[in-house]
């Protein structure tokens, strides 16, 4: 039996053979790889913008880390866990936490010209401390819950919180801000299905549904990133 199973044994998806290769939890593996594909697509699409700004680097770093993290999650955490050491999952955990940390820094960097310097400096330092604390908790206890808490905190406080600041206080009601808020909303939906274990069937369970919502969340982040890059291009070319 697998370690730390999300589903009871009788609810697990049956393994399938592809050209003689056994794949466990095939739909869950596939939907995890779908999230990875969306993030990888976003990473390469953003390459077309020639912007010398930290936000550009941070956004691409987010998509690359999340692409690798979800790829490892699909391959190691689901499809081929029987053949690989469980410790490989820790690499995916770490990259996931770094990805969220980079997205937090995107919001800090973008908001730097809208907030007092002391405020952005505080968040910049707290951003690093927060990552270190949650990483230590996750890897010393070997519990995924701390990765989940870190993700929820980063998306809620930094992405959604900063978006609300721009929307209400700075009257920045652009599509970019809307995309950011929609992204957090889809991520929240993913958490609801995952935590309540609400699924359609064993072949489309709560994990699969949460992955679909994470695909939508990643795509909304991609649309927001494109809007942000276009917003910055005039300043870079002036």
N, C-alpha and C positions, 0 to 999 in steps of 0.2 A: 504493500500500500504506500502511496506517496506521502511524503511529509507535508504537514500543514495543508491538507486538502481543503479546498473551498467548498466542494460539494460532497455530500455523503457518497460512499462508494457506489450505491445502487443508482445514483443520479449522474455518474460520470459518463461522458460520451465514449462510445466504444472506439477502440483503436482501428485504424485502417492501414492497409498496405499499399504503398505507391512504389511500383517497380521493385517489390521485395523489401521496401524500407517501411518499418513500422512507425506510424505517427499517432501519438496519443492525443486525445481531445482535439480532433481535427478542426472543428468549427472555431473553437476558442483560439487555436493556433493561427488560423486564417485571419480572424478579426483583429488579432494582435498585430499581425503583419500588415494589415490594412492601415492601421494607425501609423506604423513605421513608414509605409509607402507614401502616405499623405505628407508626413513630415519631411521625408527625403525629397519629394517633389517640390515642397516649399523652399527647402534649402537651395536647390539648384535654380529654381525660378528667380530667387532674390539675387542671384549672381549678376543679372542683367543691369542692376542698379550700381552705378559707379559713384558711391558716396563714401567720403572719408569721414565717417562719424561713428562713434562708439555704439550708437543704437543699431546701425547696420550690422556690425560685428556681433553684437549681443543677440540680435534676432536670429541670425544665421547659426550662431552657436546653440541657441535654444533648439532650433529645428534639428540640427545634427545630433545633439545629445539625446533628444527625445526619440529620434529615428533609431539610433543604436540601442537605446534602452528598451524600446518596445519590441525591437527585433530579438534582442536577448530574451525578453520576457516570453515571446511566442515560442522561440526555439528551445530555450533551456527550461523555462517555467512550465511549459505545457507539452509541446510536441515531442521532445526528446529527453525529457528529464530522466527517463529510465536508463539512458546511456551516458549521461553527463553528471558530473559532480554538482550537487545542489549549491555549492559555493559560487558557481558561475552566476547564480541569480544576484549575488551581492553587487557584481559589476553593474547590472541593470538598475539595481536600486540606487547606487551611487550616481550614475549618469542621470537618472530621473530627478534626483534631488538637485544636481548641478543645473539641469535644464530649467527647473522652476526658479532656482536662484538667479539664473540669467534673465528670465522673464521679469522677475522683480526689478532687476537692474535696468531693464529696458524702460520700465515705468519711471524709475528714479531719474535716468538720464534724460528722458523726454520731458519730464516735469521740472528739470533743473532751472530753466529760464522762467518758470511760472511760480516758483516757490522761493521763500527766503533761503539763503545759503546754509544757515544753521540747520534748517529742517532737512534739506536734502543730504547734508553731511551726516546728520544723525541716522537717517534711513540707510545711507551707504554703509556705515559702520555696523549698524544693527543687522543688516542683511548678511554680512559675513558671520557675525556671532551666531545668528539664528541657524545658518547652514551647519556650522561646526557642532552646535548643541544637538540638533536633530540627527546628524550623521553619527555622532557618538552614541546616542540613544539607540538608533537603529542597529548599528553593528555590534554593540556590546550586548544587547538583549536578543538580537537576531529576530526582531519582530517587525513585520512589514507595516504595522499600524503607525509607526513613527514616520515612515515615508508618506503615508496617506495624510497624516496630520500636517506634515510640512507642506504637502501639495495644497491641501485645503486652506492653510494659513496664507501661503504665498498668493494663491489666486484670489482669495477673498479680501485680504487686507491690502495687498499691493495692487493687483490688477483691477479688481472691482472697486476698491476704495479710492485709488487714484483716478479711475475713470469717472466715478461719481463727483470727485473734486473738480475735474475738468468740465463735466456736464453741467453742474449746478453753480459752482462758484466762478468758473471762468467762462461760462456760457459757450463752451466748446462742444456744440452738439452736432458734430460731423459724423459721417458714416464710420470713420475710423474708431471713434469712441463707442459707437453703437456695436461695431464688430467685436470690440474688446469685451463689452458687457455680455453680448450674446455668447461669446466663447466661454466665459465663466459660467453662464447659465447652462450651457450644454454639459460642461464638466460637472456641474452640480447634479444634473439629471443622471449622469453616469454614476455618481456616488450613491444616489438614491436607489437605483436599481441594484447596484452592487451590495449595499448594506442591507437592503430589505430582502435580497435574494429573490427578486421578482423576475421570472423568466417565462417564456412561451412554452418551451418543452426542453427536454434534455439536449436536443440538437440546436436549440437557440436559447441558452440559459441566461441568467442574470449577468454573467461575465461577458458573454457575447454582446448583449444589449449595451452594456456599459462601454464596450470597445467601439460600438457604432457611434455612440454619443461623443466619445473621445475623438473619433475621426472628424465629426462635425466641429468640435471645439478647436482642433488643430487647424481646420480649414478656415474658421473664423479668424484665428490668429494670423493666418497667412494673408487674408484679405486686409486685416488691420495693418499688417506690416507693409503691404504694398502702398496703402494710403499714406502711411507715415513716411515711407521713402520718397513718394512723390511730393509730399509736403516739404521735405528737406532739400530736394533737388535744386530749386531756385536759389537757395542760400549757398549750396555748394558750387553752383555755376556762376555766381555773381562775382 
